[in-house]
Amino acid sequence: MKSYNKFILMLFLLLILGLTGCGDKTVTNVGKLDFENPLNIPELLEPTIGSDGAKQFTLTMQSGETEFLPGKKTDTWGINGSYLGPTVRVSKGDQVAFNVVNHLSEVSTLHWHGMLLPAVMDGGPHQMIEAGETWKPNWTINQPSATTWYHPHLHGSTVRHVYRGLAGMFIIDDEDSKKLPSDYGVNDIPLIVQDKLFTRDGQLSEDNQTTFGTLGDEILVNGTYDPFLKVTASQIRFRLLNGSNARAYHFGFTDDRSFQLVANDAGILQEPVTLDRVMLSPGERAEIVVEFKPGEETILHSFNGGAGIENGEFDLLKIVAASKLTASTAIDGQLSTVPPIDAPKDAMVRQFKLSMESDINGKKMDMYRIDEVVPAGTREIWEINNFGWSHNFHIHNAAFRILDINGKEPSEYERGRKDTVFIPNGGRVRIAVEFGDYSDPNHPLMYHCHLLRHEDDGMMGQFLLVEPGTESQVPMELPKDSSGTHNHH
């Protein structure tokens, strides 16, 4: 009997190792690439100017075909094209208006990840766009410069819609950001990094291979497979976005050169930080400035970080410096004039428990249930405890500063303004959260794990931002017959 129990235990351990990726040898593409495809730089979308002065943009979600692998056409989705979408670039204070057109054969949404805006414009699971319909959100850009992004947020289907290609970068400028390299496509380069699993005939495999979802063994950067980039300036600002569904990346360079971290998810740092590695989980962003000398070559690389979503070593992008480079001004001293986020001594403290069951505080996402009510414009402390698997945590319409991780100061690369934080298994993270000041007692915002399979499985909660002092007057359920709050299966 003892030997039988031992056998069952061994089977269970092997299953756990297989699910988490711990039992696999490191997944890698190192040595397999020729770096022969020029890196695609997403188009900078030019607005038209409305009669009210608003910058107007059109984003059309559509299906198509894309050739990632040589000679193989892949069925994909994209925005204004067959895969990914254009870059939207605006400045603080701009009024913006969008026509989001759904030319897909099914319902979707488009969420502005990292944006401070009215809840009804957020593009979360309640702002659904039916096939053939157009959604017209508009708001005023009222936040510091940041690299944000847009992607679908349809409850239960986010993983599929993002994986097929619906995503793009959304850049906000202000006076601080102009101190950094800002010539788009020249010395200011977006890098959307995504892992994919391809079938033998070149189609995207949507098999959820692990408890985290699909972990791919091929990497696309801006939708380019096997990419290289020729740079012509001595300093390049790379805007790194982990646009993957589940995989985390430990970014660095194969020659171990250092770089300057100048911004996190939600804004520019007070001053640059010199690093040689930066880790991003899904949804997180970082802006780095890298120095180049004429004729140099290096490879942007993701180093193996361990198990699960961090298990993998990948060459991402070969970078070749031209024989003559445009000189750049040194970056030092104060970068941002925005003060760090601090919570008052009497700040409200909220606690969230993440589990292996893809729930938060023992509850799965319910489109009609309000989980928290927060005064608009307030600052609070949120404590997130993780009791199983790796997770991360993203809050809509908010920015935060990490106070501590397992009681210790966060790593240097995690100390700026953020909206998404990685939380390892067994980890406890405390954050000082600064909420947007748009109140709306009828339209909820989300907080959730940004490992998209976990999000789709219900690891998401809803909160309302309301006028301070009215928290107790708000119903904790949404009416099921109200427009825009019905669930979709």
C-alpha positions in Angstrom: 0.0 0.0 0.0 2.9 2.4 0.9 4.5 1.9 -2.5 1.1 2.5 -4.2 0.7 5.8 -2.3 4.3 6.8 -3.2 3.5 6.1 -6.9 0.4 8.3 -6.7 2.4 11.1 -5.0 5.0 10.9 -7.8 2.4 11.1 -10.5 0.9 14.1 -8.8 4.3 15.9 -8.5 5.0 15.1 -12.2 1.6 16.6 -13.1 2.3 19.8 -11.1 5.8 20.1 -12.7 4.3 19.7 -16.1 1.6 22.2 -15.5 3.9 24.9 -14.2 6.7 24.3 -16.7 9.1 23.5 -13.9 9.7 20.0 -15.2 10.6 21.1 -18.7 14.1 22.0 -19.9 14.3 25.7 -20.7 12.3 26.7 -23.7 14.5 28.6 -26.1 15.0 29.9 -29.6 18.7 30.8 -29.1 20.8 29.8 -32.1 17.7 29.3 -34.3 17.3 32.8 -35.7 19.0 34.5 -38.6 17.7 38.0 -37.8 16.7 38.6 -41.4 13.4 40.5 -41.2 13.4 44.2 -40.7 11.5 45.1 -37.5 8.0 46.4 -38.3 7.4 49.8 -36.7 3.7 50.2 -36.1 2.3 53.1 -38.1 1.8 56.4 -36.1 -1.9 57.0 -36.5 -2.6 60.6 -37.7 -5.8 62.2 -36.2 -8.3 64.4 -37.9 -9.3 67.5 -35.9 -13.0 67.8 -35.0 -14.9 71.1 -34.9 -14.6 71.0 -31.1 -10.8 70.7 -31.4 -10.7 67.0 -30.4 -8.2 64.7 -32.0 -10.3 62.0 -33.8 -9.0 58.5 -34.5 -10.5 55.5 -36.2 -9.6 52.0 -35.1 -11.1 49.1 -37.0 -11.0 45.5 -35.6 -10.8 43.1 -38.5 -9.6 39.6 -39.5 -6.9 38.8 -42.0 -3.8 36.9 -42.9 -0.2 37.6 -41.9 3.0 35.9 -43.0 5.1 35.5 -39.9 6.9 32.3 -40.8 8.5 32.2 -44.3 6.0 31.0 -46.9 3.2 30.3 -44.4 0.1 32.5 -44.1 -1.4 32.7 -40.6 -5.1 33.6 -39.9 -4.9 36.6 -37.6 -6.9 39.6 -36.2 -5.7 43.1 -36.3 -6.7 46.8 -35.9 -6.5 48.8 -39.2 -4.5 45.9 -40.6 -4.1 42.1 -40.3 -2.1 42.0 -37.1 -1.7 44.4 -34.1 -2.7 48.0 -34.5 -1.3 51.5 -35.1 0.4 53.6 -32.4 -1.8 56.4 -31.0 0.2 59.4 -29.8 -1.3 62.3 -27.9 -0.3 64.9 -25.4 -1.5 65.7 -21.9 -4.5 68.1 -22.2 -5.6 66.8 -25.6 -9.3 66.0 -26.2 -9.5 62.6 -28.0 -12.4 60.9 -29.7 -12.4 57.4 -31.2 -14.5 55.5 -33.7 -13.8 51.9 -32.7 -15.3 49.8 -35.5 -16.0 46.1 -35.1 -15.6 44.3 -38.4 -15.1 40.9 -36.7 -17.8 38.2 -36.8 -18.3 38.4 -33.1 -18.6 40.8 -30.2 -15.4 42.4 -28.7 -14.3 45.4 -26.6 -11.3 47.8 -26.7 -9.8 48.7 -23.3 -7.3 51.5 -22.8 -4.9 49.9 -20.4 -3.2 52.5 -18.1 -5.6 55.3 -19.0 -7.3 57.6 -16.4 -10.7 58.3 -17.9 -14.5 58.0 -17.2 -15.5 54.4 -16.4 -18.0 54.4 -19.3 -15.1 55.1 -21.7 -12.8 52.4 -20.2 -13.6 49.7 -22.7 -13.9 46.9 -20.1 -16.3 44.0 -20.3 -19.4 46.2 -20.0 -18.6 48.4 -23.0 -19.2 45.6 -25.6 -19.1 46.4 -29.3 -21.3 44.0 -31.3 -20.2 42.7 -34.7 -20.8 45.5 -37.3 -21.2 48.2 -34.6 -19.1 51.3 -33.8 -18.2 52.5 -30.3 -17.4 56.2 -29.8 -15.6 56.9 -26.6 -14.1 60.3 -25.9 -12.2 61.9 -23.0 -9.5 64.5 -22.1 -6.0 63.2 -21.5 -5.4 64.1 -17.9 -2.3 62.2 -16.7 1.5 62.3 -16.9 3.3 61.0 -19.9 3.3 57.3 -20.2 3.5 54.3 -22.5 0.0 52.8 -22.3 -1.7 50.3 -24.6 -5.1 49.1 -25.9 -6.5 45.6 -26.2 -9.8 43.8 -25.9 -11.3 43.0 -22.5 -14.3 40.8 -23.3 -15.1 38.7 -20.2 -14.3 35.0 -21.0 -12.7 35.8 -24.4 -9.9 38.2 -23.7 -7.2 35.5 -24.0 -8.3 34.6 -27.5 -8.9 38.1 -28.8 -5.5 39.4 -27.7 -3.6 36.2 -28.8 -5.0 36.6 -32.3 -3.5 40.1 -32.6 -5.8 42.8 -31.2 -3.5 45.2 -29.4 -1.6 48.4 -30.0 0.5 51.1 -28.2 -0.9 54.4 -26.9 1.7 57.0 -26.0 1.1 60.1 -23.9 3.5 63.0 -24.0 4.1 65.9 -21.7 6.9 68.4 -21.0 8.9 65.8 -19.0 8.8 63.2 -21.8 10.3 65.7 -24.3 13.6 65.6 -22.3 14.0 62.0 -23.7 14.5 60.7 -27.3 11.1 61.3 -28.9 11.5 60.9 -32.7 9.1 58.1 -33.3 10.6 55.2 -35.3 14.0 56.8 -35.3 15.3 57.1 -31.7 11.9 56.3 -30.0 11.0 52.7 -30.8 8.0 50.7 -29.6 8.6 47.0 -28.9 5.5 44.8 -28.4 6.9 41.4 -27.3 4.6 38.4 -27.6 5.2 34.6 -27.5 3.3 32.3 -29.9 2.8 28.6 -30.5 2.5 27.8 -34.2 1.1 24.6 -35.7 3.0 22.8 -38.5 1.1 24.6 -41.2 1.8 28.0 -39.6 -1.5 28.7 -37.8 -1.6 30.1 -34.2 -2.2 27.3 -31.8 -4.6 28.3 -29.1 -4.1 25.3 -26.9 -3.9 26.3 -23.3 -0.8 24.2 -22.6 -0.3 25.1 -18.9 -2.2 26.4 -15.9 -1.2 29.8 -17.0 -2.5 29.4 -20.6 -0.5 29.2 -23.8 3.2 29.6 -23.4 4.7 29.9 -26.9 8.2 28.9 -28.1 8.4 31.5 -30.8 8.6 35.2 -30.2 7.2 38.1 -32.3 8.3 41.7 -31.8 5.8 44.2 -33.3 4.4 41.2 -35.1 7.8 40.5 -36.7 9.4 37.0 -36.5 13.2 36.8 -36.5 13.7 40.6 -36.5 16.6 43.0 -36.8 16.7 46.8 -36.3 19.2 49.2 -37.7 19.6 52.3 -35.5 21.0 55.7 -36.6 21.2 57.6 -33.2 23.7 57.1 -30.3 20.8 56.9 -27.9 17.6 54.9 -28.4 14.5 54.9 -26.3 12.8 51.5 -26.4 9.3 51.3 -25.1 9.0 47.7 -23.9 5.5 46.2 -23.7 4.9 42.6 -22.6 1.9 42.0 -24.8 1.9 38.2 -24.1 -1.0 36.3 -22.6 1.1 34.6 -19.9 4.9 34.7 -20.3 7.2 36.9 -18.3 10.4 38.3 -19.8 13.7 39.2 -18.1 15.0 41.8 -20.6 18.7 42.5 -21.1 21.3 42.3 -23.8 23.6 39.5 -24.9 26.7 41.6 -24.3 25.4 42.5 -20.8 25.5 46.2 -21.6 23.7 48.4 -19.1 20.9 50.8 -20.0 18.9 53.5 -18.2 15.4 52.8 -17.0 13.5 56.0 -17.5 9.9 55.0 -17.1 7.6 52.4 -15.7 4.0 51.5 -16.6 2.4 54.7 -15.6 5.0 57.4 -16.0 8.6 58.7 -16.1 10.9 58.1 -13.1 12.1 60.9 -10.9 15.6 60.1 -12.2 17.1 57.4 -14.4 18.2 54.1 -13.0 21.1 52.2 -14.5 20.4 48.5 -14.9 21.3 45.5 -17.0 18.0 43.5 -16.5 14.4 44.4 -16.2 11.6 41.9 -15.7 8.1 42.5 -17.1 5.0 40.2 -16.6 2.0 40.4 -19.0 0.7 43.9 -19.4 3.7 45.7 -17.8 5.7 48.3 -19.6 9.1 49.9 -19.2 11.0 52.6 -21.1 14.7 52.1 -21.4 17.4 54.3 -23.1 20.3 52.4 -24.6 23.6 53.9 -25.8 25.2 52.7 -29.1 28.5 53.3 -30.7 29.0 53.3 -34.5 29.0 49.8 -36.0 28.0 47.9 -32.8 25.8 44.9 -32.8 23.9 43.4 -29.9 20.8 41.3 -29.3 17.9 42.2 -27.0 17.4 39.0 -25.0 15.1 37.5 -22.4 17.1 35.6 -19.8 15.8 32.5 -18.1 14.1 33.5 -14.8 13.0 30.2 -13.4 9.8 28.2 -13.5 6.3 28.7 -14.9 5.7 31.9 -16.8 9.4 32.9 -16.3 10.8 29.7 -17.8 12.4 30.5 -21.1 15.5 32.0 -22.8 14.9 33.9 -26.0 16.7 36.1 -28.5 14.2 38.9 -29.2 15.8 41.5 -31.6 19.2 42.0 -33.2 20.2 45.7 -33.1 22.8 47.0 -35.6 24.2 50.5 -35.2 25.0 52.4 -38.3 28.6 53.5 -39.1 27.6 57.1 -38.4 25.2 57.9 -35.5 23.3 61.1 -34.7 24.7 62.5 -31.4 22.3 62.6 -28.4 22.2 64.7 -25.2 23.2 62.9 -22.0 20.3 61.9 -19.8 20.9 62.7 -16.1 19.3 64.6 -13.2 15.6 64.9 -12.6 13.4 63.5 -15.3 9.9 63.8 -13.9 8.3 66.7 -12.0 5.4 64.4 -10.9 5.7 63.7 -7.2 5.8 60.0 -6.0 2.5 58.5 -4.9 2.2 58.4 -1.1 -0.8 57.3 0.9 -1.9 59.4 3.9 -1.4 57.9 7.4 -5.1 57.3 7.8 -5.4 55.7 4.3 -8.0 53.0 3.8 -6.4 49.6 3.6 -8.0 46.9 1.4 -6.9 43.3 1.3 -7.1 40.9 -1.6 -6.3 37.2 -1.6 -5.3 35.5 -4.9 -5.7 31.7 -5.1 -4.9 28.7 -7.3 -8.6 28.7 -8.2 -8.4 31.9 -10.2 -10.5 33.8 -7.7 -10.0 37.0 -5.6 -11.1 36.9 -2.0 -12.8 33.6 -2.7 -15.0 35.0 -5.4 -15.1 34.6 -9.2 -15.9 37.6 -11.4 -19.6 38.4 -11.5 -20.7 41.1 -14.1 -23.5 42.3 -11.8 -21.7 42.3 -8.4 -19.8 45.3 -7.1 -16.9 44.2 -4.9 -15.5 47.5 -3.7 -16.6 51.1 -3.6 -13.8 53.7 -3.7 -14.0 57.5 -3.3 -12.8 59.1 -6.5 -9.4 60.9 -6.4 -8.5 59.2 -3.2 -5.2 57.4 -2.2 -5.5 54.0 -0.5 -3.2 51.1 0.4 -4.0 47.8 -1.2 -2.4 44.6 0.1 -2.4 41.6 -2.3 -1.6 38.2 -1.0 -0.9 35.3 -3.4 -1.6 31.8 -2.2 -1.0 29.8 -5.4 0.7 29.9 -8.9 2.3 33.1 -10.2 -0.1 36.0 -10.8 0.0 39.7 -11.4 -2.4 42.4 -10.5 -3.7 45.3 -12.7 -6.1 48.1 -11.5 -8.1 50.2 -14.0 -8.2 54.0 -13.8 -5.4 54.1 -11.2 -1.6 54.4 -10.8 0.3 53.1 -7.8 3.7 52.8 -6.1 4.9 49.5 -4.7 5.5 50.0 -1.0 7.0 46.6 -0.4 7.2 43.0 -1.6 7.3 40.4 1.1 8.1 43.2 3.6 11.1 44.3 1.5 11.7 47.3 -0.7 10.9 46.5 -4.3 13.6 46.0 -6.9 15.0 49.2 -8.5 13.0 48.6 -11.7 9.7 48.5 -9.8 9.9 51.7 -7.9 8.2 54.2 -10.3 4.6 54.8 -11.2 2.9 51.5 -12.1 -0.5 50.0 -12.9 0.4 46.3 -13.0 2.6 44.3 -10.6 3.9 40.8 -10.6 3.2 38.7 -7.5 5.0 35.4 -7.2 3.5 32.3 -5.5 3.5 33.0 -1.8 4.1 36.7 -2.3 2.6 39.6 -0.5 2.7 43.1 -2.1 1.5 46.4 -0.6 0.8 49.3 -3.0 -0.1 52.9 -2.5 -2.9 53.5 -5.1 -3.9 56.8 -6.5 -7.3 56.7 -8.2 -8.6 58.8 -11.0 -11.0 61.5 -10.1 -13.9 60.6 -12.5 -16.8 59.5 -10.3 -19.6 57.2 -11.7 -21.9 55.2 -9.4 -23.3 53.2 -12.4 -20.3 51.9 -14.4 -17.7 49.7 -12.7 -14.0 49.4 -13.3 -11.9 46.3 -12.9 -9.0 44.9 -11.0 -7.7 41.5 -12.1 -4.8 39.2 -12.8 -3.3 40.1 -16.2 -2.4 36.5 -17.0 -5.3 36.4 -19.4 -6.4 32.9 -18.9 -6.7 33.6 -15.2 -8.7 36.8 -16.0 -11.0 34.8 -18.3 -11.4 32.1 -15.6 -12.8 34.7 -13.2 -9.8 36.2 -11.4 -11.3 39.7 -11.6 -13.3 42.0 -9.4 -15.3 45.2 -9.9 -15.2 48.5 -8.2 -17.0 51.8 -8.5 -15.4 55.3 -8.2 -17.9 57.5 -6.5 -18.2 61.0 -5.0 -16.4 61.0 -1.6 -18.9 60.6 1.2 -21.4 58.7 -1.0 -19.8 55.2 -0.7 -22.6 53.8 1.6 -25.3 55.0 -0.7 -24.2 52.8 -3.7 -26.0 49.5 -4.4 -23.6 46.6 -4.5 -25.3 45.0 -7.5 -25.9 46.3 -11.0 -29.4 46.2 -12.5 -29.5 43.3 -15.0 -31.6 45.0 -17.5 -29.5 48.2 -17.8 -27.8 48.9 -21.1 -24.2 47.8 -21.3 -24.2 45.6 -18.2 -25.4 42.3 -19.6 -23.1 39.4 -19.7 -22.0 37.7 -22.9 -21.2 34.0 -23.4 
